[in-house]
Amino acid sequence: MNRTSLFRILIICTGVMGADGVILAAASAHQPDASRLASASSMLLFHAAAVLGAVALIERGLAHLQIGLASAWGLVIGASLFAGDLTLRQYVGHGLFPMAAPTGGTLLIVSWIALAVSAAWPRRA
């Protein structure tokens, strides 16, 4: 799979993350005691924008391709795990699996650090 295809898939993921973030924000505004949904919404919306930024940095050569892509995918997966776990807890009463939200959160932290590292090794001119 080429780089453009990977970028397109990431952008599609961010569109879904953004839409889900808005849906969860609306749901949290209309349901009593829905603070989990507000947190899930924030994670999806903030990290969707971050993934778009990471793709732009990679494309412009300001971030290393492989490290930057790993970071972007980590942001997508981490935010999805975190938000998915909180959403299931709100609606079903249990999470995805034990430690899903902390696993997603840890992956987000590592992915942010990886994005910073990817800027130390940009594309060679």
Phi, psi and omega in degrees: 000134183274170185299318180298319178296318178297319178297317180298317179297317177298319180294321175298316178301320180292326176297317178293317178299316180297314179299315179297323178298319178292318178300315180292326176297316178295317180297320181292332179284339185248002180240142176289146176050055182245038181296332177298321181292324177296319178295317179298318179300313180300315180301316181292314183293313181297317185281335172298315178296322180295321179295318177300319177296318180298316178299317179296319179296318179296313182298325180278356179083014180270352177222147179297136185302300187293316180293318179297318177295318177299319178297313181299315178295323177297321177296318179297310184292316181298313179295322179293317177298312182299307183292321179297318179296313180295321180294316177297320178300322180292314188267328186251335179097000175213161183271185179297308177198164181303133177069022180295312181296313177296327176295315177298317179297318178296318178297323177297315179299312180297322180292322176296318178295319178298323177297318177297317179296323182297334177286340178283341180233066181291171178302139178285142181285000000 
